[in-house]
Amino acid sequence: MITPFESPIFVTRPVFPDLADYTAQLTEIWDSKQLTNNGLQHKRLEGELAEYLAATHLKLFSNGTLALLLGLKALGLKGEVITTPFTFPATVQCLDWNQLTPVFCDIDPVTLNIDADKIESLISEQTSAILAVHVFGNPCEVEKIEKIADKHHLRVIYDGAHVFGTEVMGKPIHHYGDMTMYSFHATKLFNTVEGGALAFKEDHLAQKLDLLKNFGLLDAEQVVLSGLNAKMNELQAAMGREVLKVVDVEREKRHELKKIYEAHLNAIPGLRIVTSLEGAASSYQYFVIEVDQDQYGRTRDELFDALADYNVFPRKYFYPLCSDFSWYSRLESAQPEKLPVARKSVQQVLSMPFYGELSREAVEKICGILKELHVEKKEVLNYRK
Ligand SMILES: *Cc1c(COP(=O)(O)O)cnc(C)c1O
C-alpha cells in the first residue's frame, strides 16, 4: 500500500499574497483613518477588477451571497426562476430571500451545468428569469440560454462564483446574461477573505446596487430603498488588490496540476474528469471527477472513505442536491424523478485536492492512490467463464 500523506491534504488552500506587501497596504489604511464605506482601497479594487475582468460595470460586496441576493432584488424579479439543483445552497437561498420560487431544471451529464435543452419546457406564465451556475469553473451553454431568454423575455443571471477570469468564445464570461455574480471567498481562485462582486451592463443598476448594499441611504437623511449592509471593507479590498497580483501565477500552477491529473486518471477505468464544453476555457476553480461504481469497483462514498486512510480529504461538491432541501419538498420540479441526471451525478462527484501550493509529486501520489484503490474485475470475469 502507498504510504499515507504525513499531514492531511484538503480540497483547497487559500491563496495568500506576500505578507509584507499586505502590511504596506494596511499602513496606508491606518494613515487614511477610513476602514469602510467606499474608501480608497475599495475604489481602487473596484477599478482594478473591472479592468482585469473587462467589465462595463462592477460593484463590490461583502460576500458573493449578498451580491447575488441584492442583484436579484435590483432586477425586480417576480414569481418563478428556473435554476439548477446542482449548486451550492447560496444560489437557491438567494431566491428564497427574494420571495422567488425556484423551478429546478435537470443538468447536463457532461458539464453538470443546467441542461439548456430542458429549460424551455419549464417556462410558465410566472417565470421571470433563469438563474444558471457555471459549475466548477466550466461555462454553461451561454448562447443557447440567451436565445431562450430572448424568445421568452426572461432575465438571465449567472452565479459565477467559480469562473473568475474565464472567457467564452473570446469574450469575458459575464458578457453573457444580465448579471454575473463572483465570489471572493477564501476558498475561491481569487479571494478578498470574504467578498463578492456583480458584473453587469445596464447603467441604471449601478446606483441602485450602491444603495441596496448601504441600507438604501441616498444621503445622511434620505432612505430611498429597503436595502441591507453588504459593503466590502478596506481590509478586504486591500487583500484583494494584493491577491490580484498573484492570481495569474496561481491559475498557471493549477493548469499544470490539472495536466498531471488528466495524464494519470485517463488510464484508470471508471473515473471521468468533469470537463468544459469543447472549446470553452476553464477557470481552474476545482478539479472534479465522477466515480462509476461498475467500472471503478467502488462507489464514490467508498472511495471517499478509503482516501481518508491515506490522509486525503476531497469534497462531495455539491452533495446534497438543493432540490432535496426540506422546504422545497412540495415543489413539483423538486421531485426526484424529474431530475434523473442530477440524482445520478450527485452520488458520483468528488472534488479532488487542487491548489497552487500542492506539489506535482503530491498529485502524482494521489493518482497512484486512486489507481491502487481501483478494484479489478478479474475475479468476476473468471467466475463467469
Ligand atoms: C462560494 C459560492 C457561493 C457563495 O459565495 P460567498 O462569497 O461564500 O457568499 C455561491 N455560489 C457558489 C456556486 C459558490 O461556490
The ligand as a MOL file (V3000), in Angstrom:
LIG
                    3D

  0  0  0     0  0            999 V3000
M  V30 BEGIN CTAB
M  V30 COUNTS 15 15 0 0 0
M  V30 BEGIN ATOM
M  V30 1 C -18.9200 30.0610 -2.8580 0
M  V30 2 C -20.1970 30.0190 -3.6060 0
M  V30 3 C -21.2370 30.9100 -3.3510 0
M  V30 4 C -21.2540 31.8230 -2.1570 0
M  V30 5 O -20.3000 32.8160 -2.1980 0
M  V30 6 P -19.8600 33.5230 -0.8280 0
M  V30 7 O -18.8890 34.5630 -1.3020 0
M  V30 8 O -19.2110 32.4740 0.0190 0
M  V30 9 O -21.0650 34.1080 -0.2050 0
M  V30 10 C -22.3570 30.8960 -4.1740 0
M  V30 11 N -22.4680 30.0080 -5.1810 0
M  V30 12 C -21.4990 29.1070 -5.4450 0
M  V30 13 C -21.6890 28.1790 -6.5930 0
M  V30 14 C -20.3540 29.0600 -4.6440 0
M  V30 15 O -19.4250 28.1310 -4.8800 0
M  V30 END ATOM
M  V30 BEGIN BOND
M  V30 1 1 1 2
M  V30 2 1 2 3
M  V30 3 2 2 14
M  V30 4 1 3 4
M  V30 5 2 3 10
M  V30 6 1 4 5
M  V30 7 1 5 6
M  V30 8 2 6 7
M  V30 9 1 6 8
M  V30 10 1 6 9
M  V30 11 1 10 11
M  V30 12 2 11 12
M  V30 13 1 12 13
M  V30 14 1 12 14
M  V30 15 1 14 15
M  V30 END BOND
M  V30 END CTAB
M  END
